[in-house]
Amino acid sequence: MGAAGSTGRPAGPPVQGQLERDVEHDATGDHAGLPRLKTSSLTSAAGHNACVRDDRLSVLWLCGPPGAGKSAAGWALYAGLARSGAQAAFADIDQLGMCLPAPPDDPERYRLKERNLSAVARHFGAAGCDAVVVSGDLGLSPGISAVTVPGASLTICRLRASPDELRRRLTSRREGPGFVAGALRQAEEFDRASFADACVGTDGLTVAGVARLVRERCGGWPPERVAGAEADDVTPASEEEAALAAGADGDVLLVCGAICAGKSAAGFEVYLRQLRAGVAAAYIDLDQIGFMSPVPADDPGGHRLRASNLAGLWRAYHAAGARRLILSGPVPDEHAAAVYAGTLPAARVTICRLHAGPAELARRISRRGRGLNWPQPGDPLIGQPEAHLRLVAAESAAEAEALDRSGLGDLRIDTDGRTIAEVADLVDRRW
């Protein structure tokens, strides 16, 4: 689970965005809910080129207000492409801007997310990807356009839902009244805009039904790539990137461990604590920046692809003022650890490995399988029979034992019987 070519779940907790908003609001005193959209920005975003049949990387961008179904539909589209054997990737915009405090000239971090998406798409293309599904929107940015994803053929699809349905979905997610009111305002302004190539209403539809309609209304996306057509260069400028990486210093904590050892939850809690302490910090879930299927033949674990995206994001976060970075994700051996550390040559990297025993791993995996943890689009464990969950638990226990034998990491923390807060306390004291 969690490999770059996996069609498993996006690994980060879905509550991350709301928790991060809560921390930001605590620091700024802004409890007014979501910012209003600049409709003029959206209507000016006509620089894209929907379903152009050439040799460029194809990007399908799903946008819309919170609760419209962007992440779930985007993941379903990506998973379907992966099952069909297409060379596809997935990126969630929210995962490309987890850096606070925001720069004064980019308070909503929209330009930061644009820059990071551009880098991530470039790396996916260089790794052989043909089609990238993107979910999320950039609200107050100058607009989603071809300029946002250079060298790509961009198709924009807006998802919408009725006010009653949005209210129901957001309330079921336990969003506060201010957030719900802001989302409804955004929905009204999206409805007045005319920037998208297609629009799909999601009321009363299953996730699979939404994904099917999106592809239909976007001309059967992704378009067929025409061999020999002129294409923009998507090869990363490795020398320039290496020079920029050399200046991105700071402290980096990489939290790793076996499946369900608690790495994402604990890593994100450490990040939130940095923010509450007034530290300029960023968070990256390595799984979230490596969703590509199939993985490149010369990068079977997908670690080089993730590392390239990691380096690009850290440069952007460092330029935005962050000096501490918390990472979480799979690091199976010393070679993978060296790949990640090698892309951050100026940073001080500490590897913290979380451990849990077989019984605890089995308990956590069983809970995930029964849907008792956070819901995630594409979670491969939810709804699985107990026999399958027991196999996953056995694999996780074997992985934890192998990591223990290898002695991987600068720190080792046992998470058995400990809450997320208690694990984060131990990490804070030792980092």
FIVOMAR-529211 format. One record per residue (C-alpha): x, y, z. Coordinates in steps of 0.25 Angstrom, whole numbers, plus 5000, padded with zeros to 4 digits. Example, Ala and Ser with C-alpha at 12.3 -4.5 7.8 and 13.67 -1.06 7.14 Angstrom:
% residues 2
504949825031
505549965029
This chain:
% residues 431
500050005000
500550144997
501450114985
501450224975
500750134965
499750094975
498250114973
498050114988
497650234996
498250364997
498950345010
498750485018
497650505027
496550575021
496350665032
497750725030
497150845022
496150885033
497150865044
498150955037
497051055035
496751055050
498151075053
498251195043
496951255049
497551245063
498751315059
498051425050
496751445058
496051425044
494751335047
493951385035
493951255028
494451245013
494951365005
494051414994
494451374980
494751484970
493851444959
494651534949
495851444951
495051314948
494451374935
495751414930
496351274931
496051244916
497551224913
497351074914
497250974902
496250864905
496450724899
497550774889
498050654882
499550664882
500750614889
500650694901
500350654915
498850644917
498350714930
496850704935
496550804946
495350774955
494950904962
493750954970
493350994984
493650904996
492650784996
492450784981
493250644981
494550684974
495450594982
494550474981
494250484967
495750524963
496250394970
495150314963
495650364950
497150334953
496850194959
496050164946
497150214937
498150134945
497250004944
497250024929
498750024928
498850174924
500050254929
499350344939
499550424951
498750494962
498950624970
498150694980
498350844981
498150854996
499350754998
500250854990
500150974999
500250925013
501151035018
500951145029
500951255031
500551295017
501451405010
500851545012
500651554997
500051424995
499051405007
498251295002
499551224996
498951214983
500251254975
501051154984
500051044980
500151084965
501651084966
501650944972
500650884963
501550934951
502750864957
501950734960
501350724947
502650744940
503250634948
502050534945
502250574930
503750544931
503450404937
502650364925
501250404930
500250444919
499050494927
498950564941
497650584949
497650704958
496550734968
496450864976
496251014972
497151134974
496051234978
496651374978
497851334968
497951404955
497151294949
497351144945
497951144931
498951084922
499951174929
499751104942
500250974936
501251004926
501450904915
500150834917
498850824910
497850874920
496350834922
495550894933
494250834938
493450894949
492650814959
491450874966
490350834975
489050894980
489150984993
488350885001
489250774996
490550854999
490050885013
489650735016
491050695011
491850795019
491050775031
491250625031
492750665030
492550745043
492950875037
492550995045
491451095041
492451205036
493151105027
491851055021
491351195019
492651225012
492551105003
491151134999
491551274995
492651214987
491651124980
490851244976
492051314970
492451184963
491051174957
491151314951
492551284945
492751234931
494251194931
494051034930
494050944918
492950864925
492050864937
491550734944
490450744955
490750634966
489350634973
488850494974
490050434967
491050324972
492550354971
492650264959
491450334952
492150464954
493450414948
492750354936
491950484933
493250564935
493950484924
492750484915
492550634916
494050664914
494050594901
494550454906
495750514913
496850484913
497050514898
497850424889
499350464888
499750484874
501150434871
502050534865
501250654869
502050774874
502150764889
502650854900
503850804908
503450744921
504850694925
505250754939
506350854938
507250774947
508450864948
507550984951
506750904961
508050854968
508550994969
507251044976
507250924985
508650954990
508051084997
506851025003
507350995017
506650965030
506150855039
505450735032
504750625040
504350495032
503350415040
503350265034
502850135038
502050005034
500550015029
499750075041
500950105049
500350245051
501250325042
500250415035
499450445048
500650475056
501450555046
500250645043
500150665058
501550705060
501350805048
500150865055
500950885068
502050955060
500951055055
500351075069
501751105074
501951215063
502951135055
502951155040
502751015036
502250925024
501650785023
501750685012
501150545011
502050465002
500950374997
500150494993
501250544983
501550414977
500250364971
500650314957
500250184951
500950104946
502250144953
503450164944
504150034941
505450094946
504850144959
504050024964
503750084978
503450224972
504450284982
505250364972
503950424966
503450454980
504850514983
504750604971
503450654975
503850674990
505050754985
504250844977
503150864988
504250894999
504951004990
503551074989
503251065003
504651105007
504551224998
503151255005
503951265019
503851125024
505051065031
504450945037
503850825029
503150705034
502950585024
502250455026
502250335017
502850205014
504350185015
504550035013
506150035014
507350115015
507450135000
506050205000
506450285011
507750335004
506950364992
506050465000
507150525008
508050544995
506950634989
507050725001
508550755001
508550875010
507550825020
507750755033
506950625032
506550545044
505850405041
504850365052
504250225050
502950185057
502750045062
501549965066
501449815069
500649715061
499449725070
499349875070
499549875055
498449775053
497449855062
497749985054
497649915040
496349855045
495749985049
496150045036
495449935028
494149955036
494250105033
494550145047
495650235043
495650365035
494950335021
495850345009
495450334994
496050204989
496450145003
496849994999
496449945013
495050005015
494049895012
495049785011
494749645017
495449615030
496249505023
496849615014
497049705026
497849595033
498749575021
499049725021
499249725036
500249605034
500949685023
501049805032
501649725044
502649665035
503049805030
503149865044
504049745048
504949765036
505049915039
505449875053
506549785048
507049885039
507149995050
506650095040
506550235045
507150335055
505950315065
505050195068
503750225075
502850105079
501350145077
500650035084
499650075094
499950225091
499050335086
499450425074
499750535084
500650445093
501450405080
501550545076
502050585090
503150475089
503550525075
503550675080
504550635091
505450565083
505550645070
